Amino acid sequence: MGQVDNTLRRLDHVFAAVDHGSLRQAARVLRVRESCVSRNIVALEQLLDMQLFDRDVHGVRLTEAGRAWVDLVRAHYEGLQHALAGGSRGQQDVKTLRIGLCAQMGRTFVTRLIDRFGRLHPDVCVEIEDVPLEQCLAAIRRRRLDIVFTHGLENAALCRSEIFAHERLFVLLPCYHPLAEKPAVRWADLADTCLLVSGESSRDPQLLEHIAANGGPAIQICRASEATVILKVQLGQGVTLAGEGFARTVAIDATVWKPIRGQSSISWIKAVWLESNPKRALLRLVGTARNMATAARPGTCQWRSSPRRDF
């Protein structure tokens, strides 16, 4: 039994280091010394005859071999932890659906989905929370969240993903911007502008790369919240991006929303969930989302926005 306990402890330390990118942060979360985390990771690497992490002054990151090993092992490890903790949390948990949101774009679709689901299944309690991109897979695998809606998350072992909707992109400009009077803008029109992206947001990295590589604005990742990014736009320090649902419902003082046209003007909304999650409520939510996706025309945002709110 001692050998099993040692192996589980080493796995705890490895996955904490993966989640936090730092031995010090992992030790703080686990409430042990940093040397203990390091020692257990080294012991597991020796057991596997494999280097799991590259280490430098900035922290730790998985090697290519380590990433493949983690993708293979982690879901099984977390399933075992769930079973050892007592498995199901009871009937109340079965009737609770936990939804994570990892993107500002696409929330109009998610709002309509949850509203329709609530009318179809009033006995299910729906809990909604924001989740950072880097925590999504861990939250799904540990069953802390049943499903996450995002657009920047790659699929992983034992997870299922599906694209349910698309939404047109809008850019937020200062009201005195030269393009403020145009009905729509292209990325090339913003070539000399800075596209501000909050470090807290989960913008699709492939979309951002494509925008910058095809004559669009330079991307600037800001160490700031979405609210501070909007303030920067109001001050004329750049522009920022949102989906049609947000742009049509939120008016921001001294700024104007303009739709993007041409290439890279559409963002997709993906759901990710654990294939082995047995909740009927989750299967019903996915079924409702599929029905809505089938009813909508492809390539457009089909869900009406709520009345515009001023900030």
Number of C-alpha atoms within 10 A of each C-alpha: 5 7 8 9 10 14 15 15 15 22 19 19 25 23 18 20 25 20 16 18 18 20 24 18 16 24 20 14 13 14 9 13 13 16 12 14 24 18 13 19 24 19 15 20 17 12 10 11 10 14 16 25 22 12 14 9 6 8 15 17 19 18 15 13 12 18 15 13 15 19 13 14 13 18 21 13 18 17 16 14 14 16 11 9 10 9 11 11 10 9 8 10 13 16 16 17 20 19 24 24 22 26 24 20 29 29 20 21 24 20 13 16 19 17 12 16 20 15 10 13 13 10 11 17 15 15 12 13 11 14 20 14 19 13 12 23 24 16 18 22 26 18 17 13 22 23 27 28 28 27 25 18 21 11 13 14 16 15 17 14 18 15 16 22 25 24 25 22 24 26 22 23 24 23 18 13 13 10 16 17 12 9 11 16 19 18 20 15 14 18 16 12 16 19 26 23 24 19 15 14 18 21 23 15 12 10 16 17 13 13 21 16 11 13 15 21 22 19 18 14 15 16 12 16 14 18 10 13 23 26 17 17 22 21 12 17 16 26 25 21 23 22 25 29 24 22 24 18 16 16 16 18 13 14 21 20 26 23 20 20 16 11 11 16 18 19 23 21 20 20 23 24 26 23 12 11 15 11 14 12 20 21 12 14 20 19 13 17 24 17 13 19 17 12 10 16 12 13 13 15 23 18 18 13 18 12 9 12 12 9 7
